[in-house]
Amino acid sequence: MTTHHDTSWAGESEPAAPAPITPADVADAARLVSFGLQAKLLPARDAEYAELVRRHREDPPFARLADAIATGMGLVVLEVSPRAGMAVAAAEDSLFAVRMGDYSRRAASESTDRFLHGLAHLAAAAMAFPRPEDLADDTYLGRITVNGVDAFVRQACRRLEEQADAEGANTDPSTDAPGLEAAWRVWSRRTATGATKDARRLSGSTIGIVAKAVLFLVDSGFLQKVSDDSGGTYRTTARYQLQVRDLAGSAAMAELLDLGVVPVSDGTASLLPPDTTDDLVADAGLPFHSL
């Protein structure tokens, strides 16, 4: 008797071999990473970008290839989605990390001013996303104003000064003092606006420092300008939300938020009522967090 083997069944049970990676796949993956480096570009504005984002989400081998290319370029992939595109952050040793250093050197020649620029960025992030749930909600949009950020920092300075007075420690901080403890003295002593002979604000004033920090965030695709009100009103982007999620675990951010300067009850952030003895910025334009 002759036995017939069902070869069709054996073939169907074997998993299909993965398709080999082609030069075209590598080019497409690199193209996706290049789109991600264009901070202001979103998939909704470019059909090719949108298609590559879709492929990344639906084709795991392609996603691994694109992520590997990004890693090789010193980039960390934060998210790939229609809302944010390929959102990437530069690792410390990446060529792309130089941009923040360049900003710092261009923005201020003195080390003290560079320190204040860092504080302005920290305050902007804290005001844009004052609650953990704001960072977790992909649909959340924060808004900040230039004058509001400066007023917020000055409010924080007053709170830190009150704490130092209560503890009998209102003297120059030691070198190992927390960052904000050292910062409030410098910021509070700096003029808020100042003016040049043609009425332009001084770049070294605190509002001038905040304005430069905000413009850097706009150029980086983190903020979008809404109006000129209150020194400039801006709303957050998905890319900024992803960046701040990484920052949220920092000690400086926690220290700033722990001051309680940004009380939140109904989803709207606002400054505490100002002390009439404090020289806060006129027309601070307190930030709000809903459209």
Backbone torsions as a table, in degrees:
resi	resn	phi	psi	omega
1	MET	NA	138.2	-178.4
2	THR	-96.7	130.4	178.6
3	THR	-99.2	127.7	179.0
4	HIS	-101.6	129.4	178.4
5	HIS	-94.8	135.3	179.6
6	ASP	-85.3	89.5	-176.7
7	THR	-70.4	-23.7	-179.5
8	SER	-66.4	-36.2	179.1
9	TRP	-65.4	-41.3	-179.6
10	ALA	-63.7	-38.9	-179.4
11	GLY	-67.5	-37.1	-177.8
12	GLU	-70.3	-26.6	-177.4
13	SER	-79.5	-17.2	-178.3
14	GLU	-82.8	132.4	179.3
15	PRO	-65.5	144.0	179.9
16	ALA	-68.7	138.2	178.8
17	ALA	-68.2	138.9	178.5
18	PRO	-62.1	143.0	179.6
19	ALA	-64.9	137.8	179.9
20	PRO	-67.3	147.9	177.1
21	ILE	-73.7	131.2	-178.1
22	THR	-107.2	162.1	174.7
23	PRO	-56.2	-32.4	179.0
24	ALA	-65.8	-37.0	177.7
25	ASP	-64.6	-43.0	179.2
26	VAL	-62.4	-41.6	179.7
27	ALA	-63.5	-42.1	179.7
28	ASP	-65.5	-41.3	179.8
29	ALA	-64.7	-42.4	177.8
30	ALA	-65.4	-35.7	177.4
31	ARG	-62.6	-40.8	177.9
32	LEU	-62.0	-43.5	178.4
33	VAL	-62.7	-38.9	179.3
34	SER	-65.1	-35.8	174.5
35	PHE	-62.7	-41.6	-179.3
36	GLY	-62.4	-26.8	179.2
37	LEU	-79.9	-10.7	176.0
38	GLN	-90.6	91.9	-166.3
39	ALA	-55.1	-36.3	-174.3
40	LYS	-89.8	-5.6	-177.1
41	LEU	-86.4	134.8	178.2
42	LEU	-120.9	150.8	179.1
43	PRO	-56.0	-31.8	-179.2
44	ALA	-64.2	-18.1	-177.1
45	ARG	-103.9	-0.5	-178.3
46	ASP	-146.4	117.1	-175.6
47	ALA	-63.7	-39.9	179.8
48	GLU	-65.1	-42.5	177.5
49	TYR	-60.2	-45.9	-179.7
50	ALA	-60.2	-41.3	-179.1
51	GLU	-66.9	-39.9	178.8
52	LEU	-68.1	-36.1	175.1
53	VAL	-63.9	-42.9	177.4
54	ARG	-60.2	-43.5	-179.6
55	ARG	-64.0	-39.5	178.4
56	HIS	-60.4	-39.0	-177.0
57	ARG	-77.2	-25.7	-173.7
58	GLU	-108.5	-12.6	-175.6
59	ASP	-122.5	92.2	-175.7
60	PRO	-55.3	-43.5	178.1
61	PRO	-60.2	-39.0	178.2
62	PHE	-66.8	-39.1	179.3
63	ALA	-62.7	-42.9	179.1
64	ARG	-64.1	-36.9	179.2
65	LEU	-65.7	-46.4	-179.8
66	ALA	-64.6	-41.3	179.6
67	ASP	-64.9	-37.1	178.7
68	ALA	-66.6	-38.6	177.9
69	ILE	-64.0	-43.5	178.8
70	ALA	-61.5	-44.4	179.7
71	THR	-61.2	-41.4	178.9
72	GLY	-64.7	-23.0	178.2
73	MET	-91.5	6.3	179.7
74	GLY	78.5	29.1	-178.6
75	LEU	-114.0	147.9	175.0
76	VAL	-109.7	122.7	179.9
77	VAL	-81.0	114.8	-179.5
78	LEU	-85.3	-38.3	-178.4
79	GLU	-169.4	148.3	171.0
80	VAL	-127.8	111.3	-175.1
81	SER	-156.9	161.9	177.0
82	PRO	-60.6	-29.8	-176.5
83	ARG	-77.2	-35.2	-174.2
84	ALA	-113.2	-10.2	-173.1
85	GLY	70.7	-147.8	173.3
86	MET	-94.5	96.3	-178.6
87	ALA	-85.2	120.7	-177.7
88	VAL	-125.9	152.6	173.3
89	ALA	-124.5	146.7	-178.5
90	ALA	-84.6	132.9	172.6
91	ALA	-68.5	161.4	-174.7
92	GLU	-59.0	-34.3	-177.2
93	ASP	-96.1	13.0	-178.3
94	SER	-83.0	149.5	174.8
95	LEU	-58.4	-33.5	-176.7
96	PHE	-76.1	-12.1	178.2
97	ALA	-76.3	-13.0	-178.6
98	VAL	-65.1	-24.6	-173.1
99	ARG	-60.6	-41.1	179.3
100	MET	-66.5	-37.5	176.8
101	GLY	-64.3	-40.0	177.2
102	ASP	-62.0	-42.0	178.9
103	TYR	-59.7	-45.6	-178.2
104	SER	-61.0	-42.7	-179.5
105	ARG	-69.9	-36.8	178.5
106	ARG	-70.9	-37.2	-173.6
107	ALA	-71.8	-33.3	-175.2
108	ALA	-153.3	135.6	178.3
109	SER	-87.9	-27.4	-179.0
110	GLU	-90.0	143.1	-179.4
111	SER	-62.9	-33.7	178.6
112	THR	-62.4	-42.5	179.0
113	ASP	-66.3	-36.1	177.1
114	ARG	-63.6	-35.8	176.5
115	PHE	-63.4	-42.2	-180.0
116	LEU	-67.4	-35.2	175.9
117	HIS	-62.8	-38.5	176.7
118	GLY	-63.8	-39.4	178.0
119	LEU	-65.9	-37.5	178.3
120	ALA	-62.5	-41.9	177.9
121	HIS	-64.3	-41.2	179.8
122	LEU	-63.2	-44.0	-179.4
123	ALA	-66.2	-40.2	178.6
124	ALA	-60.3	-42.4	179.4
125	ALA	-65.1	-42.1	-179.2
126	ALA	-65.1	-37.2	-179.6
127	MET	-76.3	-33.2	-178.9
128	ALA	-69.7	-35.7	-177.4
129	PHE	-135.6	76.6	-173.4
130	PRO	-75.6	-14.1	-177.1
131	ARG	-123.3	149.7	176.4
132	PRO	-57.3	-37.5	-179.2
133	GLU	-67.0	-24.6	176.5
134	ASP	-66.7	-37.6	178.8
135	LEU	-73.5	-29.4	-177.5
136	ALA	-82.0	-20.9	-176.5
137	ASP	-88.9	110.1	-177.2
138	ASP	-66.6	-17.2	-178.8
139	THR	-92.7	-3.5	-175.2
140	TYR	-75.1	135.3	174.6
141	LEU	-122.6	123.7	175.5
142	GLY	-97.5	159.3	174.9
143	ARG	-133.3	142.4	176.2
144	ILE	-135.4	160.6	172.4
145	THR	-125.0	154.5	178.6
146	VAL	-61.8	-49.8	180.0
147	ASN	-64.3	-34.8	-180.0
148	GLY	-66.4	-39.1	178.4
149	VAL	-64.2	-42.4	179.1
150	ASP	-63.8	-43.5	178.9
151	ALA	-63.2	-37.4	177.9
152	PHE	-62.2	-45.7	179.9
153	VAL	-64.5	-39.7	179.2
154	ARG	-66.2	-34.8	175.4
155	GLN	-64.9	-41.5	177.8
156	ALA	-64.3	-38.8	178.0
157	CYS	-60.5	-43.1	-179.9
158	ARG	-64.8	-39.4	179.5
159	ARG	-64.6	-42.5	179.0
160	LEU	-65.3	-37.7	178.4
161	GLU	-65.5	-40.4	178.2
162	GLU	-63.0	-40.4	178.5
163	GLN	-64.6	-41.3	179.7
164	ALA	-64.7	-40.7	178.5
165	ASP	-63.1	-43.4	-178.3
166	ALA	-63.8	-31.8	-178.9
167	GLU	-91.3	0.3	-178.9
168	GLY	65.7	30.5	-175.0
169	ALA	-122.1	28.9	-176.6
170	ASN	-82.7	64.1	175.9
171	THR	-128.3	175.6	178.2
172	ASP	-59.8	132.4	-175.9
173	PRO	-69.8	153.0	174.7
174	SER	-74.1	167.5	-175.0
175	THR	-66.0	-21.8	-179.5
176	ASP	-99.2	14.7	179.2
177	ALA	-70.1	152.9	177.6
178	PRO	-55.9	152.0	-175.2
179	GLY	-55.9	-45.6	-177.0
180	LEU	-69.1	-31.8	177.7
181	GLU	-61.5	-36.4	177.5
182	ALA	-79.2	-29.0	-172.2
183	ALA	-77.0	-34.7	-170.6
184	TRP	-63.5	-33.3	179.5
185	ARG	-65.1	-41.4	-177.7
186	VAL	-68.1	-46.7	-177.0
187	TRP	-65.6	-45.0	-175.1
188	SER	-67.4	-25.7	179.1
189	ARG	-84.0	-15.5	-178.9
190	ARG	-82.5	140.2	178.3
191	THR	-62.7	144.1	-177.5
192	ALA	-71.2	-43.8	-175.9
193	THR	-122.6	-61.3	-172.0
194	GLY	65.0	178.5	178.9
195	ALA	-164.0	146.8	173.9
196	THR	-86.6	178.9	-178.0
197	LYS	-62.7	-27.4	179.7
198	ASP	-99.4	23.6	172.3
199	ALA	74.2	8.8	175.3
200	ARG	-78.5	148.5	179.5
201	ARG	-71.6	146.7	179.7
202	LEU	-71.7	137.5	-179.2
203	SER	-66.4	-25.4	179.6
204	GLY	-87.6	-3.3	175.4
205	SER	-72.7	162.7	-177.1
206	THR	-66.6	-36.4	176.9
207	ILE	-69.1	-36.0	175.2
208	GLY	-62.7	-38.5	178.1
209	ILE	-65.5	-44.9	178.5
210	VAL	-61.8	-42.0	-179.2
211	ALA	-60.3	-42.0	178.6
212	LYS	-65.3	-41.3	179.0
213	ALA	-62.4	-42.3	-179.1
214	VAL	-66.4	-41.6	178.8
215	LEU	-63.3	-36.2	175.4
216	PHE	-62.4	-41.4	178.7
217	LEU	-65.3	-35.5	176.2
218	VAL	-65.2	-47.6	179.6
219	ASP	-62.3	-26.9	-179.2
220	SER	-87.4	0.6	179.8
221	GLY	79.4	17.5	-177.7
222	PHE	-94.2	-28.2	179.3
223	LEU	-130.7	154.9	174.2
224	GLN	-126.9	133.2	-177.5
225	LYS	-73.2	136.6	179.5
226	VAL	-105.0	-44.3	-178.9
227	SER	-161.5	177.1	176.8
228	ASP	-92.5	3.1	-177.2
229	ASP	-62.3	144.4	174.4
230	SER	54.6	42.9	179.2
231	GLY	81.4	-1.0	-177.4
232	GLY	124.9	122.6	178.8
233	THR	-111.9	133.8	-173.4
234	TYR	-135.1	149.9	174.1
235	ARG	-115.9	154.8	-175.1
236	THR	-81.1	160.7	175.7
237	THR	-116.6	166.7	177.9
238	ALA	-60.0	-37.0	-179.8
239	ARG	-63.0	-39.1	178.8
240	TYR	-67.8	-40.2	178.7
241	GLN	-58.6	-41.6	179.5
242	LEU	-65.6	-39.3	179.0
243	GLN	-65.5	-42.6	-177.3
244	VAL	-69.2	-28.4	175.4
245	ARG	-57.5	-38.9	177.7
246	ASP	-69.7	-37.7	-178.0
247	LEU	-72.9	-26.6	-170.7
248	ALA	-58.6	-24.8	-179.3
249	GLY	-85.2	0.5	-177.0
250	SER	-75.2	152.2	-179.5
251	ALA	-65.1	-36.1	-178.2
252	ALA	-65.5	-41.4	178.7
253	MET	-64.1	-44.7	179.7
254	ALA	-62.0	-40.5	-179.8
255	GLU	-62.9	-41.1	-179.0
256	LEU	-67.9	-46.6	-178.3
257	LEU	-67.4	-31.0	-179.3
258	ASP	-67.1	-15.6	178.3
259	LEU	-68.0	-19.2	179.2
260	GLY	73.4	23.1	-179.1
261	VAL	-76.5	-22.4	-179.4
262	VAL	-113.5	80.7	178.5
263	PRO	-71.1	139.6	-179.9
264	VAL	-128.4	127.4	178.6
265	SER	-125.1	-54.9	-175.5
266	ASP	-108.5	21.9	-179.5
267	GLY	94.6	-1.6	-180.0
268	THR	-111.2	125.6	179.4
269	ALA	-91.4	142.1	177.5
270	SER	-151.2	160.8	175.9
271	LEU	-77.6	155.9	173.3
272	LEU	-66.2	156.0	178.0
273	PRO	-55.2	132.0	-176.0
274	PRO	-71.2	147.5	172.8
275	ASP	-77.8	126.1	-175.8
276	THR	-65.2	-16.6	178.8
277	THR	-85.5	-8.3	-177.2
278	ASP	-94.3	140.3	-177.3
279	ASP	-87.3	73.0	178.4
280	LEU	-78.2	164.6	-179.0
281	VAL	-67.9	133.5	175.5
282	ALA	-66.4	142.7	179.1
283	ASP	52.1	57.3	-174.5
284	ALA	-62.1	-25.9	179.0
285	GLY	62.3	66.9	-173.0
286	LEU	-59.7	139.1	-175.2
287	PRO	-71.0	156.2	175.2
288	PHE	-134.8	164.7	-167.9
289	HIS	-131.0	35.6	173.7
290	SER	-150.8	151.1	-179.1
291	LEU	-83.1	NA	NA
